[in-house]
């Protein structure tokens, strides 16, 4: 390394190695390729643009390795193999970039550092970048909702395309590239979700998969590593992609590297420049194609780990010995070392690209304007009157919201009509290329129906994260397949730097209604998933007991921000037990007393659900006939029933610290015996069981079976009036 010829910029504090000026710097590095006042390079075929794109790629590689090695932890290899593609996108002015690969986080952090986005969180130098990597209140190991300039979180594979498609749907003149690993491409979700989206929205093509085809996944060769270029292109064409732009580093190799995947950083400088120019031109071609109405993919084929400490799967992860004193790390850093002049040049280009730091220009850095929802058409039914279907009552409100807000989207994989919400289809129409009034189908509808819960949850949650209203509907039985991305989004919302509409779900046709379908349609363990998530602080499962209550629950959900709200309801006609005002109070208190007949000894039933109230009322009748007092409490929002210390509410970006006070809890649940009842997982009753000091027991779901009626299915699980009454009496002995 030689002494630099220019004073080191302040932001470079923490860089351990500075290098020599690269060849031809006097010709191509005199002035930034993105001119002052411009947002992108003028010509992707210009050698100066390619040259400075290459410098940017090397700067990214250096920072990735410097940052990860400073903690001997993290994932440098995947992003390094496509650094030229990411650099090309930014130099072309594109800043709304997401990823399917959480392991690309160090590269995204490096990019946000270079364009000064991270200054919004107090990271102004490379030393601070190093210090706060993989630290709390810093740069998490995978992308989160906390980092300025980054549009979406990234964790489990197969999710990034949902965010890109949500952005594309809401901002039709903006390009949303997303990086996709060839390891993650083996997941079933990315391609199927993109194909269905394109069928539903054929004119929305402004999302761009950037396939990082580097031959390896996390610990071994990728499953597509033996495909030829022709086979890979045919795969994408066969799935409906009109334009496939592939740039293969092998075509530029002048070092006789073996194998189909090669490292461009080993080329002569002239060939490195030629490869980078090809990538830049290819990315520009792909971007223009996507923005012009063609479903397009850009593929960069280059060996995993290009330019860092190792190659292949061995480059994926740093281990404890990969410190800044490790020989491989030192060699990688020195190979990418740049002089101060280059760091200044790269930063200037990054600042100017796209019109400024991503933290200022990315679409998710501001609140999306939404149409105002004035008086919802709530219809209050008489308590004790005719039975009503709760889901249908909510469907009327959903239809109203969609007619006012044209960005509003309802997703359902298994059909709305089967869940008692056919009125949604009638009002908003199913998005379908085949127009058919009998089936409420039209190309311009607002009901999105792929046969994949992942695709349903992904687009609905992605839209909410990007600032729009949405609703994911599902049978309780099947929703589990969509929960990973819903959980990712709700966690991101908990730390998001701006308010955004809560992601709302409606889960219908619970296990108790699915007797004749058998255990394949009886999976109420999903409620245990949400019970665990309640402690996250921003997750609110709601269990309205009737058609009045569900309307108020949805009205409240629409008024909230940065929450995950799960409404679970039956599709069967059930009695009206509550008024609107009672549910409004229950959304604050967590519960409402439905029945109270005090006596010397009082038995309390804490009930989660609607249909399961029927055997509870039977038990109450039996107990009252025997001289016991009975109180039936409908638990509508169990999250409110935790103690404040049970829940991480105080570290949420939009904190909600409302919990039921001890005195009010005693009014609801205080008695001589307490029976918790749910048609789902017992863990949803945990907030009550933690706080109660009474003798208590739980009746809940055990397993599924084929039965003729809900009552028979409840009996199989021990949930009958007789068994509950008997157990209550036993507790009093």
Secondary structure, DSSP 8 states (H G I E B T S, - for coil): ----SS---GGGTT--------TTHHHHSSS-SS-TT-SS-S-TT-HHHHHHHHHHHHHHHHHHHHHHHHTT-S--HHHHTTHHHHHHHHHTT----EES-GGGHHHHHHHHHHTTGGGGGT--SHHHHHHHBTSTTSB-SS--SSSTT--S---STT-HHHHHHHHHHH-TTS-EEEEEETTGGGSSHHHHHHHHHHHH-TT---EEEEEEE-SB-SSSB-TTTT--HHHHHHHHHHTT-SEEEEEEGGGG--S---SS---GGGS-HHHHHHHHHHHHHHHHHHHHHHHTT--EEEEEE--TTTTSS--GGGGS---TT-STTSHHHHHHHHHH---HHHHHHHHHHHHHGGGS-HHHHSGGGS--------S-------TTSS-EEHHHHHHHHHHHHHHH-TT-EEEESS-SGGGT-HHHHHHH-EE-SS-BGGGTEETT-SEE--S-HHHHHHHHHHHHHTT--EEEEEETTTGGGGHHHHHHHHHHHHH-SS--B-EEEEEES-GGG-GGG-GGG--TTHHHHHHHHGGGSSEEEE--SSHHHHHHHHHHHHH-BS-EEEEE--SSEE-----HHHHHHHHHHSEEEEEEE--SSEEEEEEESSTTHHHHHHHHHHHHHTT-EEEEEEES-GGGGS-GGGS-GGGSTT-------HHHHHHHH-SSEEEEEESS-GGGGHHHHHH--SEEEEE--------SSHHHHHHHTT-SHHHHHHHHHHHH-
